Amino acid sequence: MENPLLQLADYAVGWRGRPIEPELEAHARRALLDWFASLLPGCSQPPATTIAEALGAEGATGRAVCYVDGTMVPLRHAALVNGTAGHLVEFDDIYRDAGYHPACPTMPAALAAAQVQGASMQDLLRAIIAGYEVGCRIGMAVQPSHYRYWHTTGTVGTFGAAAAVSVLLGLDEARTAHALATAATMAAGLQGAIQGEGMSKPLHAGHAAEAGALAAMAAARGMTGTLEVLHAPAGFAAATSDSTGRWEAALEGLGGPPAITRITFKNHGCCGHIFPALDAVTALRDEHGFGAGDVAAVHVAGYTQTKTLCDRPDPRTVADARFSVQYCVSALLHLGGVRLAAFEAASMADPAIRADMVKVTVAIDPEMADAYPRQRSARVTIRLRDGRVLERYQPTRKGDPDAPLSDAELTAKFRELVGPAIGSAAAARLERSLLHGDALPGPIPLAGAAIARRRVG
């Protein structure tokens, strides 16, 4: 077998200075817009504010923007803090076939490197495309077994960040390969750390962004790694999955339409494993016109992760609630959607939402489990108080490549999330810049309400 790491390094280097076709550029800009929609609401909350304060005490200055506190900082500082903030409100994108959120580790590392290098928007977009491809392909090689113990965004994200920064630093094939090899041994993020009540999950994305950036920076100065580390008997895939990697399948089509053209953009502010159930409940509600008070019971049958990761009948923290089928379904019935408002203190404490959570049960459907990760589906059965039983099979999720968010829906999501964080006028300017501008985004002051939330947190 040809060395997969060398193939991926060669692919990434091919994006240095390469023209971007208009359709592909539109996909990359959509991804960048969506990352900022996830980033800016997270800038006012811990652990992003916690990490920013901890690093701010060191007093380092640089040329990259830390969007959490508005300071100019070194590349790694910006990658870590912005990466953490971008994964915090659970609205960041997904590459379905790898069970992976590519934006939150790739984007902050790439943007910080571009700002430090004085690069152009086109340079940034090329690096993002390369970083997405490398991370998504490695993710496909180790899934689905990788997800049993490892958080893909924290592990695979390290490679995506390393590839993107390597492109922006102008590394050749050899040094890019060594950057990826070094990234492999710094990849981390445990499932056990995201299934409790702590703050670790968003930090996984920040750490991946920082570690990947460091791997590329070190490779630029001569740091070497073990080039067989992806597929070796004691390498990354063997250590984190049930094989040495499904590389033939993962690398099939490399050089064709990039992974960034097949991204899922989130339509709900919670774990993506809950999305099919929420889409099914929404469709049934819209068709039959019932309200929360009409519902006697809701049963969700889904794939394995729907049960093992998201069957949380009594969540006590916001982080826990975002991974609770029970909370999210009840919030949807009472609030009409699962957006930022669903995780505000008033909603979390709403006695009606809390009371109706006991109506929701979750089970694994073996056929759906076998179809994961390429298909994310659910079958929802709702029993109404008048005796009617409604059922819907949801084969995919709104926002997946086969049911994508339109440009209008994506920009509406951006405005909804970003407007309260920076103000509607600033949000409109940022939207135009990200979708059509030639300059890199710079500092973005938070609005008064966001600053107040940050101080309270």
Phi, psi and omega per residue, in radians:
M1 nan 2.353 3.060
E2 -1.176 2.486 -3.079
N3 -1.050 2.033 -3.106
P4 -1.139 -0.592 3.140
L5 -1.093 -0.731 3.136
L6 -1.185 -0.632 3.084
Q7 -1.100 -0.738 -3.126
L8 -1.231 -0.658 3.084
A9 -1.093 -0.762 3.126
D10 -1.087 -0.703 3.113
Y11 -1.083 -0.830 -3.099
A12 -1.058 -0.790 -3.126
V13 -1.068 -0.541 3.133
G14 -1.083 -0.264 3.126
W15 -1.534 -0.063 3.089
R16 -1.209 1.979 3.098
G17 1.309 0.091 -3.091
R18 -1.337 2.353 3.073
P19 -1.111 2.563 3.127
I20 -1.891 2.140 3.093
E21 -1.112 2.563 -3.061
P22 -0.949 -0.713 -3.121
E23 -1.146 -0.713 3.108
L24 -1.185 -0.688 3.096
E25 -1.047 -0.670 3.122
A26 -1.102 -0.697 3.095
H27 -1.099 -0.775 -3.115
A28 -1.143 -0.680 3.124
R29 -1.210 -0.630 3.057
R30 -1.056 -0.732 3.130
A31 -1.136 -0.695 3.117
L32 -1.145 -0.751 3.097
L33 -1.047 -0.768 -3.098
D34 -1.166 -0.610 3.100
W35 -1.127 -0.747 3.107
F36 -1.121 -0.564 3.077
A37 -1.112 -0.537 3.093
S38 -1.486 -0.636 -3.072
L39 -1.142 -0.939 -2.906
L40 -1.161 -0.662 3.043
P41 -1.132 -0.469 3.139
G42 -1.392 -0.191 -3.067
C43 -1.251 -0.253 -3.097
S44 -1.799 0.158 -3.018
Q45 -2.211 2.649 2.965
P46 -1.298 2.617 0.174
P47 -1.538 0.027 3.122
A48 -1.069 -0.797 3.123
T49 -1.151 -0.611 3.130
T50 -1.104 -0.827 3.141
I51 -1.152 -0.705 3.120
A52 -1.078 -0.718 3.118
E53 -1.167 -0.701 3.138
A54 -1.109 -0.747 3.136
L55 -1.334 -0.568 -3.129
G56 -1.086 -0.479 3.122
A57 -1.126 -0.336 3.123
E58 -1.377 -0.363 3.018
G59 1.319 0.284 -3.120
A60 -1.303 2.529 3.079
T61 -2.100 2.788 -3.118
G62 -2.941 -2.751 -3.050
R63 -2.032 0.120 3.082
A64 -1.804 2.611 -3.075
V65 -1.577 2.228 2.925
C66 -1.659 1.858 -3.019
Y67 -1.270 -0.264 -3.133
V68 -1.242 -0.755 -3.135
D69 -2.111 0.059 3.047
G70 1.350 0.190 -3.114
T71 -1.549 2.805 3.057
M72 -1.720 2.137 -2.921
V73 -2.380 2.986 3.041
P74 -1.146 2.823 -3.080
L75 -0.923 -0.903 -3.059
R76 -1.125 -0.655 3.108
H77 -1.050 -0.853 -3.129
A78 -1.116 -0.731 -3.131
A79 -1.069 -0.774 -3.107
L80 -1.145 -0.887 -3.040
V81 -1.256 -0.813 -3.140
N82 -1.175 -0.591 3.077
G83 -1.121 -0.685 3.093
T84 -1.159 -0.800 -3.122
A85 -1.094 -0.638 -3.070
G86 -1.245 -0.269 -3.125
H87 -1.840 0.085 -2.920
L88 -1.396 -0.761 -3.054
V89 -1.613 0.129 3.015
E90 1.076 0.656 3.055
F91 -2.013 0.149 -3.080
D92 -1.400 2.776 -2.941
D93 -1.242 3.012 -3.061
I94 -2.409 2.449 2.872
Y95 -1.822 1.848 -2.933
R96 -1.007 -0.772 -3.021
D97 -1.199 -0.269 3.123
A98 -1.967 -0.047 -3.085
G99 0.988 0.883 -2.853
Y100 -2.490 2.436 3.035
H101 -1.724 1.685 -3.022
P102 -1.308 -0.498 -3.013
A103 -1.153 -0.841 -2.921
C104 -1.187 -0.445 2.934
P105 -1.585 -0.581 -3.035
T106 -1.353 -0.857 -3.051
M107 -1.048 -0.871 -3.074
P108 -1.143 -0.636 3.094
A109 -1.167 -0.781 -3.125
A110 -1.135 -0.791 -3.111
L111 -1.137 -0.752 3.122
A112 -1.077 -0.750 3.122
A113 -1.123 -0.702 3.118
A114 -1.118 -0.717 3.117
Q115 -1.130 -0.749 3.131
V116 -1.128 -0.689 -3.094
Q117 -1.413 -0.184 -3.042
G118 1.190 0.621 -3.062
A119 -1.382 2.981 3.121
S120 -1.624 2.960 3.045
M121 -1.059 -0.685 3.114
Q122 -1.095 -0.705 3.069
D123 -1.041 -0.775 -3.138
L124 -1.082 -0.793 -3.106
L125 -1.112 -0.693 3.098
R126 -1.084 -0.745 -3.138
A127 -1.136 -0.690 3.125
I128 -1.112 -0.783 3.125
I129 -1.021 -0.805 3.134
A130 -1.126 -0.765 -3.126
G131 -1.124 -0.724 3.080
Y132 -1.037 -0.797 -3.063
E133 -1.087 -0.821 -3.107
V134 -1.103 -0.853 -3.129
G135 -1.111 -0.777 -3.099
C136 -1.140 -0.694 -3.135
R137 -1.157 -0.748 3.105
I138 -1.145 -0.670 3.083
G139 -1.041 -0.744 3.118
M140 -1.107 -0.569 -3.084
A141 -1.203 -0.456 -3.054
V142 -1.908 -0.125 -3.138
Q143 -1.554 2.765 0.069
P144 -1.563 -0.146 -3.029
S145 -1.168 -0.473 3.129
H146 -0.940 -0.638 -3.007
Y147 -1.272 -0.140 -3.139
R148 -1.117 -0.722 -3.094
Y149 -2.126 -0.275 -2.990
W150 -2.054 2.520 3.055
H151 -1.618 1.891 -2.971
T152 -0.963 -0.668 -3.114
T153 -1.103 -0.640 3.109
G154 -1.316 -0.545 -3.103
T155 -1.564 -1.158 -3.096
V156 -1.105 -0.537 3.125
G157 -1.021 -0.473 3.118
T158 -1.088 -0.664 3.113
F159 -1.218 -0.722 3.120
G160 -1.060 -0.744 3.115
A161 -1.159 -0.733 -3.136
A162 -1.093 -0.746 -3.138
A163 -1.125 -0.787 -3.114
A164 -1.102 -0.780 -3.136
V165 -1.192 -0.614 3.091
S166 -1.035 -0.730 3.117
V167 -1.089 -0.777 -3.097
L168 -1.238 -0.484 3.083
L169 -1.466 -0.074 3.096
G170 1.287 0.522 -3.122
L171 -1.238 2.542 3.072
D172 -1.410 -3.092 -3.066
E173 -1.044 -0.763 -3.077
A174 -1.127 -0.824 -3.097
R175 -1.261 -0.557 3.040
T176 -1.124 -0.712 3.093
A177 -1.073 -0.723 3.124
H178 -1.212 -0.553 3.053
A179 -1.106 -0.771 3.128
L180 -1.162 -0.672 3.129
A181 -1.131 -0.703 3.102
T182 -1.207 -0.652 3.106
A183 -1.032 -0.619 -3.084
A184 -1.026 -0.671 -3.065
T185 -1.477 -0.080 3.073
M186 -1.890 0.000 -3.119
A187 -1.242 2.341 -3.078
A188 -2.721 2.908 3.095
G189 2.446 1.835 -3.015
L190 -1.678 2.442 3.037
Q191 -1.017 -0.660 -3.129
G192 -1.063 -0.430 -3.130
A193 -1.417 -0.199 -3.122
I194 -1.949 0.030 -3.100
Q195 -1.785 0.093 3.083
G196 -1.956 -2.621 -3.031
E197 -1.870 0.145 -3.091
G198 -1.417 -3.040 -3.071
M199 -1.802 0.219 -2.941
S200 -1.186 -0.580 -2.973
K201 -0.974 -0.929 3.135
P202 -1.115 -0.481 3.097
L203 -1.144 -0.501 3.087
H204 -0.971 -0.774 -3.140
A205 -1.151 -0.751 3.119
G206 -1.106 -0.756 3.111
H207 -1.090 -0.730 3.121
A208 -1.063 -0.754 3.123
A209 -1.082 -0.798 -3.125
E210 -1.182 -0.794 -3.099
A211 -1.127 -0.716 3.097
G212 -1.117 -0.716 3.099
A213 -1.089 -0.764 3.123
L214 -1.089 -0.707 3.128
A215 -1.032 -0.747 3.133
A216 -1.220 -0.727 3.132
M217 -1.089 -0.706 3.134
A218 -1.218 -0.706 3.113
A219 -1.082 -0.611 3.108
A220 -1.078 -0.401 -3.119
R221 -1.878 0.254 2.993
G222 1.861 0.024 3.098
M223 -1.130 2.321 3.129
T224 -2.004 2.734 3.090
G225 -2.299 3.107 3.113
T226 -1.513 1.978 -2.957
L227 -1.275 -0.196 3.070
E228 -1.668 0.206 -2.931
V229 -1.175 -0.380 3.125
L230 -1.290 -0.762 -2.965
H231 -1.990 0.071 -3.127
A232 -1.190 2.781 -3.137
P233 -0.996 -0.503 3.085
A234 -2.007 0.462 -3.079
G235 -1.575 -2.915 -3.028
F236 -1.022 -0.900 -3.090
A237 -1.120 -0.778 -3.125
A238 -1.101 -0.641 -3.100
A239 -1.341 -0.400 -2.999
T240 -2.122 0.129 3.108
S241 -2.590 -2.989 -3.100
D242 -1.646 0.259 3.133
S243 -2.751 -3.112 3.042
T244 -1.512 0.216 3.031
G245 1.961 2.428 3.075
R246 -1.623 1.198 -2.937
W247 -1.291 -0.621 -3.137
E248 -1.057 -0.810 3.120
A249 -1.206 -0.701 -3.085
A250 -1.174 -0.557 -3.091
L251 -1.690 -0.006 3.116
E252 -1.069 2.294 3.127
G253 1.402 0.116 3.100
L254 -1.028 2.237 -3.041
G255 1.776 -0.199 3.048
G256 -1.529 -2.698 3.129
P257 -0.973 2.169 -3.046
P258 -1.174 2.782 -3.138
A259 -1.017 -0.513 -3.078
I260 -1.149 -0.237 3.069
T261 -1.469 -0.076 -3.079
R262 -2.224 0.791 -3.058
I263 -1.671 2.501 2.997
T264 -1.582 2.176 3.039
F265 -1.803 2.227 -2.991
K266 -1.183 2.444 3.083
N267 -1.923 -0.031 3.088
H268 -2.390 2.655 -3.080
G269 -1.642 0.919 -3.123
C270 -2.627 -3.010 -3.132
C271 -1.080 2.363 -3.106
G272 -1.104 -0.349 3.121
H273 -1.208 -0.261 3.127
I274 -1.602 -0.275 -3.003
F275 -0.979 -0.819 -3.109
P276 -1.016 -0.674 3.110
A277 -1.131 -0.764 3.135
L278 -1.123 -0.699 3.117
D279 -1.130 -0.679 3.126
A280 -1.166 -0.769 3.112
V281 -1.073 -0.742 3.127
T282 -1.063 -0.794 -3.129
A283 -1.107 -0.739 3.120
L284 -1.151 -0.710 3.117
R285 -1.099 -0.783 -3.122
D286 -1.144 -0.606 -3.113
E287 -1.326 -0.673 -2.992
H288 -1.897 -0.187 2.991
G289 1.256 0.444 3.128
F290 -1.509 2.816 3.061
G291 -2.028 3.120 -3.106
A292 -0.998 -0.678 -3.096
G293 -1.222 -0.248 -3.132
D294 -1.532 -0.167 -2.986
V295 -1.607 2.237 3.071
A296 -1.691 -0.610 -3.116
A297 -2.809 2.600 3.062
V298 -2.292 2.211 3.062
H299 -2.056 2.265 -3.133
V300 -1.986 2.074 2.993
A301 -1.866 2.188 -3.084
G302 -2.515 -2.879 3.116
Y303 -1.443 3.120 -2.941
T304 -0.971 -0.822 -3.049
Q305 -1.166 -0.446 3.078
T306 -1.031 -0.637 -3.133
K307 -1.519 -0.937 -2.977
T308 -1.233 -0.562 -3.098
L309 -1.728 -0.513 -2.941
C310 -2.088 0.112 3.025
D311 -1.500 1.505 -3.065
R312 -2.223 1.559 -2.997
P313 -1.241 -0.275 -3.080
D314 -2.468 1.123 -3.133
P315 -1.207 2.450 -3.095
R316 -1.992 -0.257 3.132
T317 -2.123 2.865 3.104
V318 -1.068 -0.769 -3.141
A319 -1.044 -0.714 3.122
D320 -1.177 -0.709 -3.116
A321 -1.126 -0.582 3.122
R322 -1.188 -0.223 3.101
F323 -2.000 0.375 -3.105
S324 -1.966 1.990 3.031
V325 -1.015 -0.743 -3.087
Q326 -1.064 -0.831 -3.115
Y327 -1.176 -0.799 -3.046
C328 -1.157 -0.688 3.091
V329 -1.147 -0.763 3.127
S330 -1.127 -0.733 3.107
A331 -1.089 -0.703 3.105
L332 -1.049 -0.779 -3.121
L333 -1.132 -0.625 -3.075
H334 -1.552 -0.601 -3.030
L335 -1.809 -0.265 -3.128
G336 1.599 -0.230 3.136
G337 -2.934 2.914 3.091
V338 -2.022 1.414 -3.128
R339 -2.044 -2.770 -3.090
L340 -1.060 -0.643 -3.088
A341 -1.090 -0.461 -3.114
A342 -1.146 -0.332 -3.061
F343 -2.008 0.264 2.984
E344 -1.332 2.801 -3.047
A345 -0.996 -0.694 -3.108
A346 -1.119 -0.696 3.127
S347 -1.223 -0.743 -3.132
M348 -1.063 -0.527 -3.102
A349 -1.705 -0.019 -3.071
D350 -1.070 2.056 -3.083
P351 -1.107 -0.529 3.137
A352 -1.196 -0.749 3.096
I353 -1.116 -0.788 -3.125
R354 -1.100 -0.704 -3.092
A355 -1.160 -0.653 -3.072
D356 -1.400 -0.158 3.087
M357 -1.082 -0.530 -3.107
V358 -1.210 -0.241 3.116
K359 -1.368 -0.195 -2.978
V360 -1.799 2.185 3.076
T361 -2.117 2.752 -3.030
V362 -2.353 2.438 3.091
A363 -2.534 2.824 3.094
I364 -1.619 2.300 2.994
D365 -1.735 2.076 -3.049
P366 -1.010 -0.680 -3.136
E367 -1.166 -0.708 3.100
M368 -1.173 -0.642 3.103
A369 -1.099 -0.690 3.137
D370 -1.192 -0.502 -3.108
A371 -1.411 -0.232 3.133
Y372 -1.279 2.483 0.153
P373 -1.676 -0.054 -3.056
R374 -1.206 -0.403 3.076
Q375 -2.255 2.350 3.110
R376 -2.076 1.807 -3.013
S377 -2.262 2.999 3.081
A378 -2.760 2.672 2.978
R379 -2.105 2.116 -3.075
V380 -1.968 2.297 3.056
T381 -2.064 2.160 -3.135
I382 -2.044 2.171 3.055
R383 -1.793 2.120 -3.126
L384 -1.598 2.789 -3.100
R385 -1.156 -0.389 3.124
D386 -1.467 0.089 3.082
G387 1.734 -0.275 3.125
R388 -1.175 2.520 3.054
V389 -2.093 2.097 -3.093
L390 -1.944 2.447 -3.115
E391 -2.403 2.505 3.076
R392 -2.550 2.299 2.970
Y393 -1.652 2.166 -3.135
Q394 -1.903 1.815 -3.018
P395 -1.344 -0.301 -3.101
T396 -2.634 -3.016 -3.110
R397 -2.076 2.476 2.983
K398 -1.044 2.155 -3.079
G399 1.909 -0.312 3.061
D400 -1.184 2.845 -3.105
P401 -0.989 -0.524 3.127
D402 -1.561 0.006 3.040
A403 -2.568 1.028 -2.913
P404 -1.249 2.711 2.931
L405 -1.229 2.322 3.062
S406 -1.216 2.942 3.068
D407 -1.020 -0.705 -3.131
A408 -1.142 -0.704 3.127
E409 -1.188 -0.650 3.138
L410 -1.195 -0.744 3.121
T411 -1.220 -0.574 3.065
A412 -1.110 -0.717 3.065
K413 -1.063 -0.788 3.136
F414 -1.007 -0.845 -3.096
R415 -1.139 -0.687 3.137
E416 -1.083 -0.738 -3.063
L417 -1.453 -0.650 -3.008
V418 -1.536 -0.586 -3.113
G419 -0.907 -0.901 3.128
P420 -1.129 -0.429 -3.087
A421 -1.399 -0.637 -3.059
I422 -2.255 -0.023 -3.085
G423 1.669 2.567 -3.027
S424 -1.160 -0.647 -3.132
A425 -1.170 -0.788 3.110
A426 -1.129 -0.634 3.114
A427 -1.110 -0.711 3.128
A428 -1.127 -0.727 3.113
R429 -1.130 -0.741 -3.138
L430 -1.136 -0.723 3.115
E431 -1.011 -0.818 3.131
R432 -1.084 -0.722 -3.110
S433 -1.142 -0.769 -3.091
L434 -1.217 -0.621 -3.088
L435 -1.512 -0.443 -3.013
H436 -2.363 -0.202 -2.989
G437 -1.407 2.862 3.114
D438 -1.802 -0.271 -3.084
A439 -1.675 2.628 3.063
L440 -1.204 2.567 3.010
P441 -1.131 2.464 3.116
G442 -1.942 -2.676 3.114
P443 -1.037 2.517 -3.129
I444 -2.341 1.793 -3.135
P445 -1.097 2.412 3.052
L446 -1.319 2.600 3.098
A447 -1.240 2.888 -3.076
G448 -0.988 -0.746 -3.103
A449 -1.133 -0.673 3.132
A450 -1.176 -0.698 3.111
I451 -1.104 -0.708 3.119
A452 -1.087 -0.732 3.107
R453 -1.095 -0.677 3.139
R454 -1.107 -0.725 -3.119
R455 -1.188 -0.673 3.103
V456 -1.126 -0.745 3.139
G457 -1.114 nan nan
